[in-house]
Amino acid sequence: MTDSDDERPEEHQFSEGQGFSDAHDEFDLDPPELQVDPDQVDPVDSRAVTDMLDEASIADDAIDAAALIDVGLNYMSINRYEQATETFERTARFADDAHIEQEAWVNKGVAHSELEEWDAAIGAHREALSIDEDSEHAATAETNLAYALWESGRTEQALEHSERAVEIDNRFAQGWYNRGFFLLERGLAEDALNCLDNAIRLGMRNATILEEKARALEELGKYEEAEEIVEEAEELREQAEQELVE
């Protein structure tokens, strides 16, 4: 990673993968497909799901891969990332639908990234892309792969994959934001600003992206405009904090 990479903002919003943006139903680690008896199995036992999915005891056609995706997402929601990686990997192996398999690999990569296991995250996202390089999950896989590559010090590859993400889906706001973030870290403020503006136009307007835009404007010497953007970012952050209190 270059010297300019060393002081990245701590609040960078990592792309969450397909399916993370919607509110989940009531938390439940016991979908019917797993046939869990709560009197015998602690529903938050980290070993329960993986033990019950042992390939020697459950036939492939008895597994609902879509339900396993939900189990993995539930693990993610309570920060049980190791269990999530295991669940998503099992989902990918059992899935007979390429769409679900790809989603599982993408989510596995996200879980590994939360653990800062960058090589494993890179591998998972590459597995996802090997299934289909142009699907609805491909742009997410590309931008998450780019971030994992960036964190592991492979900045040139990261920029290539971040560009590929927005080529696949030019309306992918998170992809434009991530690319803008990478470019700004490389000192390419004007290109970064264009990417950040694209993300904002596509509806991604929050305190974090506005702060990145202000940073790009400052790099370009547009201090007054940057100050206005910083004020707006602070207002949005205060609003978000107030909503949490309420």
C-alpha positions as CSV (number, residue, x, y, z in Angstrom):
1,M,0.0,0.0,0.0
2,T,1.3,3.5,-0.7
3,D,2.2,6.0,2.0
4,S,-1.1,7.8,1.3
5,D,-3.0,4.7,2.1
6,D,-1.9,4.7,5.8
7,E,-4.4,7.1,7.2
8,R,-7.7,6.1,5.7
9,P,-10.9,7.4,7.5
10,E,-12.1,4.9,10.1
11,E,-15.7,5.3,9.0
12,H,-15.3,4.0,5.5
13,Q,-18.6,2.2,4.7
14,F,-17.7,-1.2,3.4
15,S,-20.2,-2.6,0.8
16,E,-22.4,-5.1,2.5
17,G,-23.3,-7.6,-0.2
18,Q,-26.6,-8.6,-1.7
19,G,-29.5,-8.6,0.8
20,F,-28.0,-6.6,3.7
21,S,-29.8,-3.4,3.1
22,D,-33.3,-4.6,3.8
23,A,-34.7,-5.0,7.4
24,H,-34.7,-8.6,8.5
25,D,-37.6,-10.5,10.0
26,E,-37.6,-11.4,13.6
27,F,-34.2,-13.0,14.4
28,D,-34.4,-16.8,14.3
29,L,-31.6,-19.3,13.9
30,D,-34.1,-22.2,13.6
31,P,-35.7,-22.2,10.2
32,P,-38.0,-25.3,9.7
33,E,-35.6,-26.8,7.2
34,L,-33.1,-27.5,10.0
35,Q,-35.7,-29.1,12.2
36,V,-34.2,-27.8,15.5
37,D,-35.8,-28.8,18.8
38,P,-35.2,-25.7,21.1
39,D,-35.6,-28.0,24.1
40,Q,-32.5,-29.8,23.0
41,V,-30.4,-27.2,21.2
42,D,-29.5,-23.8,22.4
43,P,-30.5,-21.5,19.4
44,V,-27.4,-19.3,19.9
45,D,-25.0,-22.3,20.3
46,S,-22.2,-21.5,17.8
47,R,-21.9,-25.2,17.0
48,A,-25.6,-26.0,16.5
49,V,-26.1,-25.0,12.9
50,T,-22.9,-26.5,11.6
51,D,-23.4,-29.7,13.6
52,M,-26.8,-30.1,12.2
53,L,-25.7,-29.6,8.6
54,D,-23.0,-32.3,8.7
55,E,-22.9,-33.8,5.2
56,A,-22.9,-37.3,6.7
57,S,-26.2,-36.9,8.4
58,I,-28.2,-34.7,6.0
59,A,-28.9,-35.4,2.4
60,D,-28.3,-32.6,-0.2
61,D,-32.0,-32.5,-1.2
62,A,-33.0,-31.9,2.5
63,I,-31.2,-28.5,2.6
64,D,-32.9,-25.3,1.6
65,A,-30.0,-23.1,0.5
66,A,-32.1,-20.0,0.5
67,A,-32.9,-20.6,4.2
68,L,-29.2,-21.1,4.9
69,I,-28.5,-17.6,3.4
70,D,-30.9,-16.2,6.0
71,V,-29.1,-18.2,8.8
72,G,-25.8,-16.7,7.7
73,L,-27.3,-13.2,7.6
74,N,-28.6,-13.7,11.1
75,Y,-25.1,-14.6,12.3
76,M,-23.8,-11.5,10.6
77,S,-26.4,-9.3,12.4
78,I,-25.1,-10.5,15.8
79,N,-21.4,-10.2,14.7
80,R,-20.9,-14.0,14.7
81,Y,-18.7,-13.7,11.6
82,E,-16.9,-17.0,11.9
83,Q,-20.2,-18.9,12.1
84,A,-21.4,-16.9,9.1
85,T,-18.5,-17.8,7.0
86,E,-19.1,-21.5,7.7
87,T,-22.8,-21.2,7.0
88,F,-22.3,-19.3,3.7
89,E,-19.7,-21.9,2.6
90,R,-22.1,-24.7,3.2
91,T,-24.8,-22.8,1.4
92,A,-22.6,-22.5,-1.7
93,R,-21.8,-26.3,-1.6
94,F,-25.4,-27.3,-1.2
95,A,-27.0,-24.8,-3.6
96,D,-28.3,-26.2,-6.9
97,D,-29.0,-22.7,-8.1
98,A,-26.1,-20.7,-9.4
99,H,-27.7,-17.4,-8.3
100,I,-27.9,-18.5,-4.7
101,E,-24.4,-20.0,-4.8
102,Q,-23.0,-16.8,-6.1
103,E,-24.8,-14.8,-3.4
104,A,-23.4,-17.2,-0.7
105,W,-19.8,-16.6,-1.9
106,V,-20.3,-12.9,-1.9
107,N,-21.7,-12.9,1.6
108,K,-18.9,-15.2,2.7
109,G,-16.4,-12.7,1.4
110,V,-18.1,-9.9,3.4
111,A,-18.0,-12.0,6.6
112,H,-14.2,-12.7,6.1
113,S,-13.7,-8.9,5.5
114,E,-15.4,-8.2,8.8
115,L,-12.8,-10.5,10.4
116,E,-10.0,-8.7,8.4
117,E,-9.2,-12.0,6.7
118,W,-8.4,-10.4,3.4
119,D,-7.0,-13.4,1.6
120,A,-10.1,-15.5,2.4
121,A,-12.3,-12.6,1.4
122,I,-10.5,-12.2,-1.9
123,G,-10.9,-15.9,-2.6
124,A,-14.6,-15.9,-1.8
125,H,-15.3,-13.0,-4.1
126,R,-13.3,-14.6,-6.9
127,E,-15.3,-17.7,-6.5
128,A,-18.5,-15.6,-6.8
129,L,-17.2,-14.0,-10.0
130,S,-16.2,-17.3,-11.5
131,I,-19.9,-18.3,-11.5
132,D,-21.1,-15.3,-13.4
133,E,-19.2,-12.1,-14.2
134,D,-22.3,-10.1,-15.2
135,S,-25.0,-11.0,-12.8
136,E,-26.7,-8.8,-10.3
137,H,-24.3,-10.0,-7.6
138,A,-21.2,-9.4,-9.8
139,A,-20.9,-5.6,-9.2
140,T,-21.1,-6.2,-5.4
141,A,-18.5,-9.0,-5.7
142,E,-16.2,-6.7,-7.7
143,T,-16.4,-3.7,-5.4
144,N,-15.9,-5.9,-2.3
145,L,-13.0,-7.7,-4.0
146,A,-11.5,-4.3,-4.7
147,Y,-11.7,-3.3,-1.1
148,A,-10.2,-6.6,0.1
149,L,-7.3,-6.2,-2.4
150,W,-6.8,-2.6,-1.2
151,E,-6.6,-3.7,2.4
152,S,-4.1,-6.4,1.5
153,G,-1.9,-3.8,-0.3
154,R,-2.7,-4.7,-3.9
155,T,-3.8,-1.2,-4.8
156,E,-3.5,-1.4,-8.6
157,Q,-5.6,-4.5,-8.7
158,A,-8.1,-2.8,-6.4
159,L,-8.5,0.1,-8.7
160,E,-9.0,-2.2,-11.7
161,H,-11.8,-4.2,-9.9
162,S,-13.5,-1.0,-8.6
163,E,-13.7,0.2,-12.2
164,R,-15.1,-3.1,-13.3
165,A,-17.8,-2.9,-10.6
166,V,-19.2,0.3,-12.1
167,E,-18.8,-1.0,-15.7
168,I,-21.1,-3.9,-14.7
169,D,-23.6,-1.6,-13.1
170,N,-23.2,2.1,-13.7
171,R,-26.1,2.7,-11.3
172,F,-24.4,1.0,-8.4
173,A,-23.9,3.9,-5.9
174,Q,-21.7,1.9,-3.5
175,G,-19.4,1.0,-6.4
176,W,-19.0,4.6,-7.3
177,Y,-18.4,5.6,-3.7
178,N,-15.7,2.9,-3.2
179,R,-14.0,3.9,-6.5
180,G,-14.0,7.5,-5.4
181,F,-12.5,6.6,-2.1
182,F,-9.7,4.6,-3.7
183,L,-8.9,7.3,-6.2
184,L,-8.8,10.0,-3.4
185,E,-6.5,7.8,-1.4
186,R,-4.2,7.8,-4.5
187,G,-4.3,11.6,-4.7
188,L,-6.5,11.7,-7.8
189,A,-8.9,14.2,-6.3
190,E,-10.7,15.3,-9.5
191,D,-11.5,11.8,-10.7
192,A,-12.5,10.9,-7.1
193,L,-14.9,13.9,-6.9
194,N,-16.6,12.8,-10.2
195,C,-17.1,9.3,-8.7
196,L,-18.4,10.6,-5.4
197,D,-20.8,12.9,-7.2
198,N,-22.1,10.0,-9.2
199,A,-22.8,8.1,-6.0
200,I,-24.6,11.0,-4.5
201,R,-26.7,11.5,-7.7
202,L,-27.7,7.8,-7.4
203,G,-29.1,8.4,-3.9
204,M,-26.1,7.7,-1.6
205,R,-26.2,10.9,0.4
206,N,-24.9,10.5,4.0
207,A,-22.4,12.1,6.3
208,T,-19.6,9.7,5.3
209,I,-19.7,10.3,1.6
210,L,-20.1,14.1,2.1
211,E,-17.0,14.1,4.2
212,E,-15.1,12.3,1.5
213,K,-16.4,14.8,-1.1
214,A,-15.3,17.7,1.2
215,R,-11.8,16.1,1.4
216,A,-11.7,15.9,-2.4
217,L,-12.7,19.5,-2.7
218,E,-10.0,20.6,-0.2
219,E,-7.4,18.7,-2.3
220,L,-8.6,20.7,-5.3
221,G,-8.4,24.0,-3.4
222,K,-12.2,24.6,-3.3
223,Y,-12.2,25.4,0.4
224,E,-15.5,27.4,0.6
225,E,-17.4,24.6,-1.1
226,A,-15.7,22.0,1.0
227,E,-16.7,23.9,4.2
228,E,-20.4,24.0,3.1
229,I,-20.3,20.2,2.5
230,V,-18.7,19.6,5.9
231,E,-21.5,21.6,7.5
232,E,-24.1,19.5,5.7
233,A,-22.3,16.3,6.7
234,E,-22.3,17.4,10.4
235,E,-26.1,18.1,10.2
236,L,-26.8,14.7,8.7
237,R,-24.6,13.0,11.4
238,E,-26.5,14.9,14.1
239,Q,-29.8,13.9,12.6
240,A,-28.8,10.3,12.5
241,E,-27.6,10.4,16.2
242,Q,-30.9,12.0,17.2
243,E,-32.9,9.3,15.4
244,L,-30.9,6.7,17.4
245,V,-31.7,8.4,20.6
246,E,-35.4,8.5,19.8
